[in-house]
Amino acid sequence: MSNGMNFQVAEQDLARLANKLTNQDSLDPQTRQSLQKAVQRLSLALEKPRDTFMRIAYLPLQTAVVRIGLDLGIFKILVSAGRGGKSSDDLASETHADSTLLSPMP
């Protein structure tokens, strides 16, 4: 316990809230945006200088990956697949990309 706050309880509360909000389509836009801002503030408050460095350092890579996903049509394929999703082999077949490049890294 630090600063009089039980962080274990806070962590459990956040996990319960995340589970409750999963697939929550009925959340009004203002509440959703307010919750997003609060979570971003919490995330930044918990971030250490090295975390900040790593987040910023990997931004170009994230941008490139999103661009590749758009160019290959991966996001459209995943949306049309619904909750069942697609395997990396399926994505490779449908996009004509190398399956190694679409597979999770070990």
N, CA, C and O atoms as CSV, one atom per row, in Angstrom:
chain,resi,resn,atom,element,x,y,z
A,1,MET,N,N,0.847,-1.167,0.000
A,1,MET,CA,C,0.000,0.000,0.000
A,1,MET,C,C,0.897,1.235,0.000
A,1,MET,O,O,1.848,1.320,0.777
A,2,SER,N,N,0.586,2.196,-0.879
A,2,SER,CA,C,1.376,3.407,-0.996
A,2,SER,C,C,0.447,4.603,-1.025
A,2,SER,O,O,-0.613,4.548,-1.649
A,3,ASN,N,N,0.821,5.672,-0.365
A,3,ASN,CA,C,0.020,6.893,-0.316
A,3,ASN,C,C,-1.390,6.646,0.182
A,3,ASN,O,O,-2.310,7.367,-0.202
A,4,GLY,N,N,-1.582,5.648,1.025
A,4,GLY,CA,C,-2.900,5.383,1.587
A,4,GLY,C,C,-3.875,4.736,0.615
A,4,GLY,O,O,-5.048,4.567,0.949
A,5,MET,N,N,-3.423,4.372,-0.574
A,5,MET,CA,C,-4.318,3.766,-1.552
A,5,MET,C,C,-3.973,2.299,-1.744
A,5,MET,O,O,-2.803,1.939,-1.870
A,6,ASN,N,N,-4.984,1.465,-1.765
A,6,ASN,CA,C,-4.774,0.050,-1.999
A,6,ASN,C,C,-4.795,-0.189,-3.503
A,6,ASN,O,O,-5.861,-0.279,-4.112
A,7,PHE,N,N,-3.610,-0.290,-4.095
A,7,PHE,CA,C,-3.513,-0.417,-5.547
A,7,PHE,C,C,-4.009,-1.763,-6.049
A,7,PHE,O,O,-4.435,-1.876,-7.199
A,8,GLN,N,N,-3.958,-2.779,-5.205
A,8,GLN,CA,C,-4.477,-4.085,-5.608
A,8,GLN,C,C,-5.987,-4.004,-5.822
A,8,GLN,O,O,-6.510,-4.565,-6.785
A,9,VAL,N,N,-6.678,-3.318,-4.938
A,9,VAL,CA,C,-8.126,-3.135,-5.077
A,9,VAL,C,C,-8.427,-2.287,-6.309
A,9,VAL,O,O,-9.361,-2.578,-7.056
A,10,ALA,N,N,-7.629,-1.235,-6.520
A,10,ALA,CA,C,-7.817,-0.380,-7.693
A,10,ALA,C,C,-7.645,-1.182,-8.982
A,10,ALA,O,O,-8.405,-1.015,-9.936
A,11,GLU,N,N,-6.641,-2.052,-8.997
A,11,GLU,CA,C,-6.403,-2.889,-10.176
A,11,GLU,C,C,-7.588,-3.815,-10.434
A,11,GLU,O,O,-8.011,-3.985,-11.578
A,12,GLN,N,N,-8.118,-4.406,-9.379
A,12,GLN,CA,C,-9.280,-5.293,-9.514
A,12,GLN,C,C,-10.499,-4.511,-10.001
A,12,GLN,O,O,-11.258,-4.997,-10.840
A,13,ASP,N,N,-10.684,-3.301,-9.474
A,13,ASP,CA,C,-11.800,-2.465,-9.909
A,13,ASP,C,C,-11.682,-2.117,-11.388
A,13,ASP,O,O,-12.672,-2.152,-12.119
A,14,LEU,N,N,-10.476,-1.782,-11.825
A,14,LEU,CA,C,-10.251,-1.458,-13.235
A,14,LEU,C,C,-10.504,-2.670,-14.126
A,14,LEU,O,O,-11.068,-2.534,-15.212
A,15,ALA,N,N,-10.094,-3.848,-13.678
A,15,ALA,CA,C,-10.331,-5.073,-14.454
A,15,ALA,C,C,-11.833,-5.333,-14.583
A,15,ALA,O,O,-12.314,-5.692,-15.658
A,16,ARG,N,N,-12.569,-5.151,-13.486
A,16,ARG,CA,C,-14.025,-5.339,-13.538
A,16,ARG,C,C,-14.678,-4.339,-14.482
A,16,ARG,O,O,-15.575,-4.693,-15.247
A,17,LEU,N,N,-14.228,-3.094,-14.426
A,17,LEU,CA,C,-14.771,-2.062,-15.309
A,17,LEU,C,C,-14.474,-2.396,-16.769
A,17,LEU,O,O,-15.342,-2.256,-17.630
A,18,ALA,N,N,-13.256,-2.834,-17.043
A,18,ALA,CA,C,-12.893,-3.199,-18.420
A,18,ALA,C,C,-13.759,-4.345,-18.921
A,18,ALA,O,O,-14.217,-4.319,-20.063
A,19,ASN,N,N,-13.989,-5.351,-18.079
A,19,ASN,CA,C,-14.843,-6.474,-18.474
A,19,ASN,C,C,-16.270,-6.020,-18.727
A,19,ASN,O,O,-16.926,-6.495,-19.654
A,20,LYS,N,N,-16.741,-5.109,-17.909
A,20,LYS,CA,C,-18.104,-4.611,-18.056
A,20,LYS,C,C,-18.265,-3.799,-19.342
A,20,LYS,O,O,-19.314,-3.845,-19.985
A,21,LEU,N,N,-17.224,-3.060,-19.709
A,21,LEU,CA,C,-17.291,-2.193,-20.885
A,21,LEU,C,C,-16.995,-2.918,-22.189
A,21,LEU,O,O,-17.245,-2.373,-23.264
A,22,THR,N,N,-16.471,-4.125,-22.117
A,22,THR,CA,C,-16.151,-4.867,-23.335
A,22,THR,C,C,-17.425,-5.048,-24.156
A,22,THR,O,O,-18.456,-5.500,-23.657
A,23,ASN,N,N,-17.319,-4.681,-25.430
A,23,ASN,CA,C,-18.447,-4.801,-26.364
A,23,ASN,C,C,-19.665,-4.014,-25.899
A,23,ASN,O,O,-20.800,-4.447,-26.099
A,24,GLN,N,N,-19.436,-2.875,-25.286
A,24,GLN,CA,C,-20.524,-2.041,-24.790
A,24,GLN,C,C,-20.929,-1.065,-25.890
A,24,GLN,O,O,-20.338,0.007,-26.025
A,25,ASP,N,N,-21.932,-1.436,-26.670
A,25,ASP,CA,C,-22.387,-0.589,-27.762
A,25,ASP,C,C,-23.350,0.494,-27.287
A,25,ASP,O,O,-23.564,1.483,-27.987
A,26,SER,N,N,-23.926,0.315,-26.112
A,26,SER,CA,C,-24.947,1.253,-25.649
A,26,SER,C,C,-24.367,2.464,-24.917
A,26,SER,O,O,-25.126,3.322,-24.464
A,27,LEU,N,N,-23.067,2.553,-24.794
A,27,LEU,CA,C,-22.429,3.668,-24.100
A,27,LEU,C,C,-22.567,4.930,-24.947
A,27,LEU,O,O,-22.198,4.937,-26.121
A,28,ASP,N,N,-23.099,5.996,-24.351
A,28,ASP,CA,C,-23.278,7.224,-25.133
A,28,ASP,C,C,-21.913,7.845,-25.436
A,28,ASP,O,O,-20.967,7.663,-24.670
A,29,PRO,N,N,-21.807,8.574,-26.542
A,29,PRO,CA,C,-20.509,9.100,-26.990
A,29,PRO,C,C,-19.815,9.992,-25.962
A,29,PRO,O,O,-18.592,9.929,-25.831
A,30,GLN,N,N,-20.554,10.813,-25.236
A,30,GLN,CA,C,-19.930,11.703,-24.252
A,30,GLN,C,C,-19.306,10.911,-23.105
A,30,GLN,O,O,-18.193,11.212,-22.673
A,31,THR,N,N,-20.015,9.910,-22.617
A,31,THR,CA,C,-19.487,9.082,-21.539
A,31,THR,C,C,-18.273,8.304,-22.010
A,31,THR,O,O,-17.271,8.215,-21.300
A,32,ARG,N,N,-18.362,7.740,-23.210
A,32,ARG,CA,C,-17.244,6.988,-23.774
A,32,ARG,C,C,-16.014,7.873,-23.894
A,32,ARG,O,O,-14.917,7.461,-23.517
A,33,GLN,N,N,-16.183,9.086,-24.414
A,33,GLN,CA,C,-15.061,9.999,-24.579
A,33,GLN,C,C,-14.491,10.423,-23.216
A,33,GLN,O,O,-13.275,10.523,-23.053
A,34,SER,N,N,-15.353,10.666,-22.267
A,34,SER,CA,C,-14.910,11.038,-20.925
A,34,SER,C,C,-14.102,9.915,-20.287
A,34,SER,O,O,-13.070,10.169,-19.667
A,35,LEU,N,N,-14.567,8.669,-20.435
A,35,LEU,CA,C,-13.838,7.523,-19.897
A,35,LEU,C,C,-12.491,7.353,-20.593
A,35,LEU,O,O,-11.491,7.047,-19.944
A,36,GLN,N,N,-12.461,7.551,-21.914
A,36,GLN,CA,C,-11.203,7.439,-22.647
A,36,GLN,C,C,-10.183,8.459,-22.152
A,36,GLN,O,O,-9.010,8.132,-21.972
A,37,LYS,N,N,-10.629,9.689,-21.933
A,37,LYS,CA,C,-9.714,10.729,-21.444
A,37,LYS,C,C,-9.193,10.386,-20.054
A,37,LYS,O,O,-8.014,10.589,-19.765
A,38,ALA,N,N,-10.064,9.868,-19.193
A,38,ALA,CA,C,-9.649,9.496,-17.839
A,38,ALA,C,C,-8.619,8.367,-17.878
A,38,ALA,O,O,-7.647,8.385,-17.124
A,39,VAL,N,N,-8.831,7.392,-18.749
A,39,VAL,CA,C,-7.903,6.269,-18.868
A,39,VAL,C,C,-6.563,6.746,-19.432
A,39,VAL,O,O,-5.509,6.280,-18.999
A,40,GLN,N,N,-6.598,7.667,-20.388
A,40,GLN,CA,C,-5.352,8.210,-20.922
A,40,GLN,C,C,-4.567,8.960,-19.850
A,40,GLN,O,O,-3.344,8.841,-19.776
A,41,ARG,N,N,-5.268,9.731,-19.019
A,41,ARG,CA,C,-4.598,10.437,-17.927
A,41,ARG,C,C,-3.977,9.447,-16.942
A,41,ARG,O,O,-2.858,9.648,-16.470
A,42,LEU,N,N,-4.711,8.381,-16.638
A,42,LEU,CA,C,-4.191,7.352,-15.734
A,42,LEU,C,C,-2.962,6.684,-16.338
A,42,LEU,O,O,-1.960,6.475,-15.653
A,43,SER,N,N,-3.042,6.354,-17.605
A,43,SER,CA,C,-1.924,5.704,-18.283
A,43,SER,C,C,-0.676,6.588,-18.258
A,43,SER,O,O,0.422,6.106,-17.977
A,44,LEU,N,N,-0.843,7.868,-18.547
A,44,LEU,CA,C,0.302,8.782,-18.535
A,44,LEU,C,C,0.844,8.977,-17.124
A,44,LEU,O,O,2.050,9.137,-16.940
A,45,ALA,N,N,-0.038,8.966,-16.127
A,45,ALA,CA,C,0.409,9.114,-14.743
A,45,ALA,C,C,1.250,7.923,-14.302
A,45,ALA,O,O,2.150,8.071,-13.475
A,46,LEU,N,N,0.964,6.751,-14.846
A,46,LEU,CA,C,1.695,5.538,-14.481
A,46,LEU,C,C,2.967,5.345,-15.303
A,46,LEU,O,O,3.816,4.525,-14.954
A,47,GLU,N,N,3.097,6.092,-16.380
A,47,GLU,CA,C,4.198,5.912,-17.307
A,47,GLU,C,C,5.511,6.447,-16.735
A,47,GLU,O,O,5.581,7.573,-16.242
A,48,LYS,N,N,6.526,5.630,-16.812
A,48,LYS,CA,C,7.879,6.005,-16.408
A,48,LYS,C,C,8.596,6.593,-17.627
A,48,LYS,O,O,8.166,6.360,-18.757
A,49,PRO,N,N,9.679,7.349,-17.424
A,49,PRO,CA,C,10.387,7.943,-18.568
A,49,PRO,C,C,10.765,6.936,-19.656
A,49,PRO,O,O,10.659,7.245,-20.843
A,50,ARG,N,N,11.204,5.737,-19.266
A,50,ARG,CA,C,11.554,4.726,-20.273
A,50,ARG,C,C,10.322,4.287,-21.045
A,50,ARG,O,O,10.400,4.050,-22.251
A,51,ASP,N,N,9.189,4.177,-20.369
A,51,ASP,CA,C,7.933,3.822,-21.055
A,51,ASP,C,C,7.585,4.886,-22.094
A,51,ASP,O,O,7.178,4.566,-23.210
A,52,THR,N,N,7.750,6.154,-21.715
A,52,THR,CA,C,7.465,7.257,-22.636
A,52,THR,C,C,8.377,7.170,-23.849
A,52,THR,O,O,7.928,7.309,-24.987
A,53,PHE,N,N,9.653,6.940,-23.597
A,53,PHE,CA,C,10.612,6.814,-24.691
A,53,PHE,C,C,10.217,5.690,-25.640
A,53,PHE,O,O,10.215,5.873,-26.858
A,54,MET,N,N,9.883,4.534,-25.089
A,54,MET,CA,C,9.537,3.382,-25.924
A,54,MET,C,C,8.245,3.642,-26.711
A,54,MET,O,O,8.142,3.270,-27.880
A,55,ARG,N,N,7.274,4.273,-26.073
A,55,ARG,CA,C,6.017,4.581,-26.760
A,55,ARG,C,C,6.266,5.492,-27.959
A,55,ARG,O,O,5.738,5.270,-29.048
A,56,ILE,N,N,7.077,6.516,-27.736
A,56,ILE,CA,C,7.363,7.469,-28.812
A,56,ILE,C,C,8.261,6.838,-29.874
A,56,ILE,O,O,8.066,7.071,-31.067
A,57,ALA,N,N,9.231,6.051,-29.452
A,57,ALA,CA,C,10.163,5.432,-30.395
A,57,ALA,C,C,9.464,4.483,-31.361
A,57,ALA,O,O,9.865,4.366,-32.519
A,58,TYR,N,N,8.409,3.797,-30.883
A,58,TYR,CA,C,7.728,2.823,-31.727
A,58,TYR,C,C,6.569,3.401,-32.524
A,58,TYR,O,O,5.934,2.672,-33.286
A,59,LEU,N,N,6.272,4.690,-32.373
A,59,LEU,CA,C,5.175,5.289,-33.133
A,59,LEU,C,C,5.335,5.137,-34.649
A,59,LEU,O,O,4.370,4.786,-35.326
A,60,PRO,N,N,6.537,5.394,-35.203
A,60,PRO,CA,C,6.679,5.224,-36.651
A,60,PRO,C,C,6.394,3.784,-37.102
A,60,PRO,O,O,5.809,3.570,-38.164
A,61,LEU,N,N,6.805,2.808,-36.301
A,61,LEU,CA,C,6.551,1.411,-36.638
A,61,LEU,C,C,5.053,1.129,-36.627
A,61,LEU,O,O,4.542,0.452,-37.520
A,62,GLN,N,N,4.351,1.640,-35.629
A,62,GLN,CA,C,2.907,1.439,-35.553
A,62,GLN,C,C,2.211,2.071,-36.755
A,62,GLN,O,O,1.288,1.489,-37.327
A,63,THR,N,N,2.662,3.267,-37.133
A,63,THR,CA,C,2.083,3.946,-38.292
A,63,THR,C,C,2.315,3.123,-39.565
A,63,THR,O,O,1.413,2.987,-40.391
A,64,ALA,N,N,3.506,2.585,-39.715
A,64,ALA,CA,C,3.816,1.774,-40.894
A,64,ALA,C,C,2.965,0.507,-40.930
A,64,ALA,O,O,2.486,0.114,-41.993
A,65,VAL,N,N,2.778,-0.125,-39.792
A,65,VAL,CA,C,1.976,-1.350,-39.733
A,65,VAL,C,C,0.521,-1.056,-40.093
A,65,VAL,O,O,-0.113,-1.833,-40.806
A,66,VAL,N,N,-0.003,0.053,-39.605
A,66,VAL,CA,C,-1.384,0.432,-39.945
A,66,VAL,C,C,-1.485,0.704,-41.440
A,66,VAL,O,O,-2.453,0.293,-42.080
A,67,ARG,N,N,-0.503,1.387,-41.996
A,67,ARG,CA,C,-0.513,1.687,-43.433
A,67,ARG,C,C,-0.492,0.397,-44.260
A,67,ARG,O,O,-1.229,0.272,-45.238
A,68,ILE,N,N,0.331,-0.535,-43.875
A,68,ILE,CA,C,0.395,-1.826,-44.571
A,68,ILE,C,C,-0.940,-2.546,-44.450
A,68,ILE,O,O,-1.428,-3.122,-45.422
A,69,GLY,N,N,-1.532,-2.514,-43.258
A,69,GLY,CA,C,-2.838,-3.132,-43.058
A,69,GLY,C,C,-3.896,-2.529,-43.965
A,69,GLY,O,O,-4.733,-3.243,-44.515
A,70,LEU,N,N,-3.855,-1.204,-44.121
A,70,LEU,CA,C,-4.802,-0.526,-45.016
A,70,LEU,C,C,-4.540,-0.900,-46.471
A,70,LEU,O,O,-5.466,-1.222,-47.216
A,71,ASP,N,N,-3.268,-0.855,-46.867
A,71,ASP,CA,C,-2.910,-1.166,-48.258
A,71,ASP,C,C,-3.307,-2.587,-48.646
A,71,ASP,O,O,-3.744,-2.821,-49.772
A,72,LEU,N,N,-3.158,-3.534,-47.725
A,72,LEU,CA,C,-3.484,-4.929,-48.017
A,72,LEU,C,C,-4.970,-5.245,-47.833
A,72,LEU,O,O,-5.428,-6.325,-48.206
A,73,GLY,N,N,-5.715,-4.309,-47.261
A,73,GLY,CA,C,-7.136,-4.543,-47.019
A,73,GLY,C,C,-7.410,-5.450,-45.827
A,73,GLY,O,O,-8.491,-6.029,-45.717
A,74,ILE,N,N,-6.432,-5.572,-44.937
A,74,ILE,CA,C,-6.560,-6.483,-43.797
A,74,ILE,C,C,-7.710,-6.084,-42.882
A,74,ILE,O,O,-8.443,-6.945,-42.394
A,75,PHE,N,N,-7.873,-4.789,-42.647
A,75,PHE,CA,C,-8.913,-4.350,-41.720
A,75,PHE,C,C,-10.308,-4.639,-42.262
A,75,PHE,O,O,-11.204,-5.015,-41.507
A,76,LYS,N,N,-10.492,-4.464,-43.560
A,76,LYS,CA,C,-11.792,-4.788,-44.173
A,76,LYS,C,C,-12.070,-6.282,-44.071
A,76,LYS,O,O,-13.195,-6.698,-43.793
A,77,ILE,N,N,-11.048,-7.074,-44.297
A,77,ILE,CA,C,-11.201,-8.525,-44.203
A,77,ILE,C,C,-11.582,-8.932,-42.778
A,77,ILE,O,O,-12.468,-9.763,-42.578
A,78,LEU,N,N,-10.907,-8.342,-41.794
A,78,LEU,CA,C,-11.189,-8.680,-40.399
A,78,LEU,C,C,-12.586,-8.231,-39.983
A,78,LEU,O,O,-13.273,-8.940,-39.246
A,79,VAL,N,N,-13.004,-7.071,-40.445
A,79,VAL,CA,C,-14.358,-6.597,-40.125
A,79,VAL,C,C,-15.392,-7.532,-40.739
A,79,VAL,O,O,-16.368,-7.892,-40.081
A,80,SER,N,N,-15.191,-7.924,-41.980
A,80,SER,CA,C,-16.165,-8.807,-42.633
A,80,SER,C,C,-16.173,-10.201,-42.012
A,80,SER,O,O,-17.172,-10.914,-42.109
A,81,ALA,N,N,-15.066,-10.598,-41.372
A,81,ALA,CA,C,-14.999,-11.909,-40.732
A,81,ALA,C,C,-15.806,-11.947,-39.440
A,81,ALA,O,O,-16.176,-13.022,-38.969
A,82,GLY,N,N,-16.079,-10.783,-38.867
A,82,GLY,CA,C,-16.839,-10.742,-37.620
A,82,GLY,C,C,-16.009,-11.181,-36.436
A,82,GLY,O,O,-14.779,-11.147,-36.469
A,83,ARG,N,N,-16.696,-11.591,-35.400
A,83,ARG,CA,C,-16.022,-11.949,-34.143
A,83,ARG,C,C,-15.152,-13.194,-34.268
A,83,ARG,O,O,-14.257,-13.404,-33.450
A,84,GLY,N,N,-15.398,-14.013,-35.268
A,84,GLY,CA,C,-14.594,-15.222,-35.452
A,84,GLY,C,C,-13.168,-14.921,-35.877
A,84,GLY,O,O,-12.258,-15.719,-35.650
A,85,GLY,N,N,-12.978,-13.747,-36.503
A,85,GLY,CA,C,-11.648,-13.354,-36.939
A,85,GLY,C,C,-11.120,-14.220,-38.066
A,85,GLY,O,O,-11.863,-14.985,-38.681
A,86,LYS,N,N,-9.856,-14.095,-38.324
A,86,LYS,CA,C,-9.167,-14.858,-39.371
A,86,LYS,C,C,-7.796,-15.253,-38.848
A,86,LYS,O,O,-7.190,-14.535,-38.053
A,87,SER,N,N,-7.327,-16.377,-39.295
A,87,SER,CA,C,-5.964,-16.786,-38.941
A,87,SER,C,C,-4.990,-16.024,-39.840
A,87,SER,O,O,-5.378,-15.479,-40.873
A,88,SER,N,N,-3.732,-15.995,-39.435
A,88,SER,CA,C,-2.736,-15.322,-40.261
A,88,SER,C,C,-2.583,-16.017,-41.616
A,88,SER,O,O,-2.293,-15.361,-42.616
A,89,ASP,N,N,-2.774,-17.327,-41.655
A,89,ASP,CA,C,-2.722,-18.045,-42.936
A,89,ASP,C,C,-3.876,-17.630,-43.847
A,89,ASP,O,O,-3.694,-17.455,-45.052
A,90,ASP,N,N,-5.072,-17.473,-43.258
A,90,ASP,CA,C,-6.218,-17.003,-44.043
A,90,ASP,C,C,-5.959,-15.605,-44.599
A,90,ASP,O,O,-6.224,-15.326,-45.768
A,91,LEU,N,N,-5.436,-14.732,-43.737
A,91,LEU,CA,C,-5.134,-13.370,-44.180
A,91,LEU,C,C,-4.094,-13.379,-45.294
A,91,LEU,O,O,-4.221,-12.640,-46.270
A,92,ALA,N,N,-3.080,-14.203,-45.155
A,92,ALA,CA,C,-2.046,-14.294,-46.186
A,92,ALA,C,C,-2.639,-14.744,-47.505
A,92,ALA,O,O,-2.304,-14.208,-48.561
A,93,SER,N,N,-3.519,-15.726,-47.444
A,93,SER,CA,C,-4.149,-16.235,-48.653
A,93,SER,C,C,-5.009,-15.161,-49.333
A,93,SER,O,O,-4.967,-15.002,-50.553
A,94,GLU,N,N,-5.778,-14.437,-48.538
A,94,GLU,CA,C,-6.690,-13.441,-49.102
A,94,GLU,C,C,-5.986,-12.170,-49.566
A,94,GLU,O,O,-6.488,-11.483,-50.456
A,95,THR,N,N,-4.840,-11.848,-48.985
A,95,THR,CA,C,-4.130,-10.621,-49.354
A,95,THR,C,C,-2.955,-10.876,-50.284
A,95,THR,O,O,-2.369,-9.937,-50.821
A,96,HIS,N,N,-2.613,-12.132,-50.475
A,96,HIS,CA,C,-1.454,-12.530,-51.285
A,96,HIS,C,C,-0.150,-12.026,-50.658
A,96,HIS,O,O,0.825,-11.757,-51.360
A,97,ALA,N,N,-0.148,-11.905,-49.341
A,97,ALA,CA,C,1.064,-11.498,-48.610
A,97,ALA,C,C,1.730,-12.738,-48.056
A,97,ALA,O,O,1.108,-13.795,-47.957
A,98,ASP,N,N,2.978,-12.612,-47.698
A,98,ASP,CA,C,3.724,-13.702,-47.120
A,98,ASP,C,C,3.168,-13.976,-45.716
A,98,ASP,O,O,3.077,-13.062,-44.896
A,99,SER,N,N,2.804,-15.213,-45.444
A,99,SER,CA,C,2.202,-15.546,-44.145
A,99,SER,C,C,3.146,-15.286,-42.967
A,99,SER,O,O,2.701,-15.011,-41.853
A,100,THR,N,N,4.444,-15.376,-43.226
A,100,THR,CA,C,5.428,-15.092,-42.173
A,100,THR,C,C,5.300,-13.650,-41.694
A,100,THR,O,O,5.468,-13.365,-40.509
A,101,LEU,N,N,5.005,-12.756,-42.612
A,101,LEU,CA,C,4.898,-11.329,-42.254
A,101,LEU,C,C,3.591,-11.020,-41.532
A,101,LEU,O,O,3.472,-9.977,-40.888
A,102,LEU,N,N,2.617,-11.910,-41.633
A,102,LEU,CA,C,1.326,-11.682,-40.991
A,102,LEU,C,C,1.158,-12.495,-39.720
A,102,LEU,O,O,0.134,-12.388,-39.046
A,103,SER,N,N,2.139,-13.295,-39.391
A,103,SER,CA,C,2.057,-14.145,-38.200
A,103,SER,C,C,2.593,-13.409,-36.984
A,103,SER,O,O,3.493,-12.578,-37.106
A,104,PRO,N,N,2.046,-13.709,-35.811
A,104,PRO,CA,C,2.588,-13.094,-34.592
A,104,PRO,C,C,4.040,-13.497,-34.393
A,104,PRO,O,O,4.443,-14.610,-34.732
A,105,MET,N,N,4.815,-12.580,-33.840
A,105,MET,CA,C,6.211,-12.890,-33.579
A,105,MET,C,C,6.298,-13.780,-32.334
A,105,MET,O,O,5.547,-13.595,-31.376
A,106,PRO,N,N,7.227,-14.750,-32.361
A,106,PRO,CA,C,7.363,-15.626,-31.186
A,106,PRO,C,C,7.908,-14.890,-29.979
A,106,PRO,O,O,8.080,-15.489,-28.917
